[in-house]
Amino acid sequence: MNMPTVYVASNRERVGKTAVCVTLARKLSQEGRKVALFKPFHLTTPGGEPDHDGQILRQAAGIQEKAVAQWPVALYREGDLLQGLPMERALEAFKGANAGAEVTIVEGISGLEGPPGSASRQLAQGMDALVAVVIGFSPGLDVGEALEAKGLFGERLMGVVINGVTRYRLREVRENLVPRIEAEGVKVLAVIPEERRLLGVSVGQLAHHLDGRFLNLEEKRDNYVEHFLIGGMVRDWGVVYFERFSNKAVIVRGDRPDIQMAALATPTSCIVLTGGHLPIEYVRYEAEEEGVPLIQVEADTLSAALALESLQGKALFDHPVKQERFLELMSQYGSWEAFHQSLGL
């Protein structure tokens, strides 16, 4: 292969394909290589589900939105999703996307069995690509997933990335499971521990999820939120309580200026004011001074907190804090040398 292509598949959805694609592209770009990113298909519903991952890939590649109408090809969730895919259309778009690149990174299809697996194999062959498979960790994980990847992709398989390993199982996976997988002829490229920071969201995403209204500093909607703290539901709600975490959103009744002021005395990404109340003028002034956005929501504090639980399940790999952290994790718990050797770089 003159210009290597890496097709990144996974054993199931939401186990880190986008993170691996963007991080590999960042690493190679830092080494001075011209990298293209591409995604062949996007599963959606008529009139819904924007392609967030495709947007993240385009942003990482520095591509303007209006310039990439050819990819990904939208597929609608009706019937058997992956029967009769427009492969030729996707492969034609691929040729346009990787023009002039030294390495092309492709975010592939989730799933190794049935139609998804067959489609991934066909795409990898059509792109003449090497394949990296992201395997999401589960308590019962064994060599089976890696063997399935090997059987599906054969000599094209450059290796697997095991992602999201719980911290208390990390040593066991590295010392016991990894040698067993590699004894089967499958290279383990990285074993990545689970990381809370990767579940964070932006202030803008939080406000949208709660149907909230910015009362100030909407330009700080990209502030990063890693922790949610509830004000007024524990005894030690003062500064001591709030200073335990930075990168936090504080959810508090809008008519509790005492708690709001305590939060503003510590590093805070935003304050969510519940119950439809507006803050007093002094809280507004202090929030401006500290650069903390205030978001008003109609829901009560408990309802808002419960709603935020589902937000983390929708977290995207779209924030610089996450992208920098995953690069650190790949460098610490993976082997860039193995990637380079597989790609012939």
Secondary structure, DSSP 4 states (H G I P E B T S, - for coil): --S-EEEEEESSSSSSHHHHHHHHHHHHHHTT--EEEE--EEEE-TT----HHHHHHHHHHT--GGG-TTSSEEEE-SSSTTSS--HHHHHHHHHHHTTT-SEEEEEEEE-SSHHHHHHHHHHHHHTT-EEEEEEE--TT--THHHHHHHHHHGGGEEEEEEEEE-GGGHHHIIIIIHHHHHHTT--EEEEEEP-GGGG-EEHHHHHHHTT-EESS-GGGTT-EE-EEEETTSSS--SHHHHTT-SSEEEEEETT-HHHHHHHHTS--SEEEEETTPPPPHHHHHHHHHHT--EEE-SS-HHHHHHHHHHHHTT--S-SHHHHHHHHHHHHHHB-HHHHHHHHT-
